[in-house]
Every structure is written in structure tokens, then in C-alpha cells.
Amino acid sequence: MAEGNERDAMFDRVPPHDDDAEMAVLGGMLMSKDAVGEVSQMIDVTDFYQPKHQTIYEAVIDLFAASQPVDVVLVANELLKAGNLEKVGGADYLHSLVASVPTAANATYYAEIVHQRAILRNVIAAGTKIAQLGYSAEGSQAEDVVNLAQSEIYEMSMGKVRQDYVSIGNAVHDTLDQLDKMQNGEIPKGVPTGFRDIDDLTQGLQPGQMVVVAGRPAMGKSTLGVDFARSAALHHNMAAVIFSLEMNKVELAKRIISAETNIPLGALGRAEEITPERWNTLNTFWSKMQEAPLFIDDSPNMSLMEIRAKCRRLKQTNDLKLVVIDYLQLMTSGKQVESRQQEVSEFSRALKLLAKEIEVPVIALSQLNRGPEMRNDKLPQLSDLRESGSIEQDADVVFLVHRPDYYNHEDRPGEADVIMAKHRNGPTETFHLAFLGATSKFKDMPQDYNQGV
């Protein structure tokens, strides 16, 4: 473990820390097993500034995790076994820790002080790191540096300690733990899409996933993206944001109003069709929407960096659960790139990283090339994803939207196929939905429906 003076190299002065609070926390833990349980939820070993306190804390936690009693004698034995007892000042130092606190009851109060000092040290370290990045970067990397800086600050404000690697034992333990919680119904499913069969197969859209919804123009990919956002925010009270690079917020709001109230989209553009009864419906809907956690951003020429910054902010302020971007090919990076394909590849990779960083599903809508039009059945395929193979590579789930009646009015009118062409964590499937163009939404087919192909 690094000695204190080595770690001071990045600081001009002695970093913020409180030795008395660190001693009081450890003293309280040595006096009471309850204090160990509470404190271990609040602080991590790296929150201690003094290396010897880190060593003692680890020994206490090891005993506690093995369901052993915790006291001065047992902790001294544990340290002796590891060859660390003399390094921390011997059993005498452990006794002095206990003597430094009259009661274990205040351990959490002192733990909070230790944690706050650790946060301040992290702020200073991040500031130093960001400054070094700024000095060493080339001019063309300025945007990358800003993004790294934002990421550093975001992680700190979320109270996360970035851990680079874990042993397979820990990973398996966490996985089994998760399975156990799922069986007991303790883990909520992912973000519901609002479609019965899709939710059955996916268990909802999962945090960290990049979900691509792709289709030819006018197939309804924007509609499906909005349907997913409506399901999350308006029907399950999960905060969602739609970055609409194509439609402005009024057009988008009209689609949402139409889908939710069943007033045809066409009627919302003609004053004479809004009857008093429809006004009544609209006013009721408006009052219901006052607190709805659905956010719309239609800023023109939105860059990837802006999208990331806004998502991080919404995650902190509104516990964001879903991001929809409409659509991938309209995003700009604002910098010179060799080819459009390379630029779209960068976007898709960055969106996958964003999904992992803020732990929400990110839905990216994407155009397909003209491949389906060349084929007799007009069915889209994964290889039709336009401008970049990396979209297909980065995505965890790809939905391809296909409406046969777009090409032939007699071919299954009012029906749509949502083809799940890729599903990283499960089987693929084709879902048959009804497409209600007049009210701009997709809908589940009746359960006993047989596809008339």
C-alpha cells in the first residue's frame, strides 16, 4: 500500500484528512459488531488516509465478513497472521484506538467525517488529473479532455470508486447473489417497453444496454422509440429523455398527445376538429402530465458531448432510467473526420459507453440502407444498418421495424413486424404488432391472433 508521503506528490500541501476521526471509527468498530455493519455500508478502505488505518480496517472487515466476532484480541491475531501487526503499531495501538472513544454509538458520525475528507481528496486528485490532461493534450483532443473531465466529476459526485478489475470468485458471487434476488422478486425488471411479448423475452430493457431501433424512412422507428419512452415515463414513472434531432418538440408532443389520448394526429393540426369533448380530454391529459418525468430536447446540431453531459445531469437530478436518441445519423461530432462511416462508428461506441457509465438503457434510432427495397420480400436484415458495421457490433439489442403494407396496401394492412435481429443476452424473435398510424403508436396484437401471412 502506498505510503502517505508518496500519495502527497500530487498535492501541494497535506491533503485533507482527520486522524482523530479515523481512530474513533476504528475504535468504535473494535467495540461493537453493530458499528462494523453500519460503518462498512458508509465507507471504503480507501477512505482512510493513514495506511495503517487502512490495514486495520481491512482486518476488521475480513473478520466481520467471515461471521467472526470482532475485538482487539482477534483483530491483533488477524494482523499477526498477515505479518502486519508491528506495521500498525502493535496490540498497544489497537488498545489506544478503543480507549480514544467513550462509546461505539458515534462511529457513524465519525465515519461520515472520514468519508467527506476522502471526497475532498478525490476532488483535489481529479482536479490535478484534469489539469495534467489539459496540458498534455493536442488541440484536436480538446473535446475528449472535456468529456474525460466530466466523467471524472460525474463518478465522484455519484460517490463511485472506480474499480478496474475483480477476481472471478467475486464476479461469480455477485452473479449468484443477483439470481437469488431475482428469484425472491427483490430485483425489479428492466425498463418496460409496454409490449407484452417484447417484455416477456427481454425482461425489460436493461441498464447499460445499447438498443438500436432501425428501419427505412416512414417505417415507424421514431414511433417505436417514443412508445418505449411513453411506457417508461408516463406509465411506470421512470424518468426518460428523448433527444429529437429530426422533429421539433411541438411535433413530438403532438405524437405523444395523439398516442395517449387517441385523438388522431391529423385532428391536432386542424382547429375545427377539436370539439369541446376533445378539449376536455386534452385538458385532463395536460393536468396529468404536469409531473410526468418525460424530458424532450430538440436542440439543433446536438453534439455527442452535449448529449452525454445532459444525460449525466438528468441521472443526478431525476434518476434517469431511459435515453432515446432520434436518430444516430443526424448527430454531429463538430470535428474533422476522415469519413462519415468512422464518425457514426464513434457515435455508436460512445453511446454504448454512456449506457454503461450512467447505467441506463440507451435507445439509438438508426436508418437502414436501401437493401430491403432490393429484395423481393422487402424484409430488413442486420447487414442493412447504414453507414457502419460498428452499430451492429456495439448494440446489445437490435430491433428492425418492418411494415409490409407500406410496400403493398393489401399485405397485412395495419400490421408491423418488429424483428429482434440481435439479442446479446438471449434468443432472437419476430414480434407482430399493430401499427396505428392515425394515432402514431404501435400496439400489442390480441393474444389469440394468428399471423395471416
Disulfide bonds with the S-S distance in Angstrom:
none
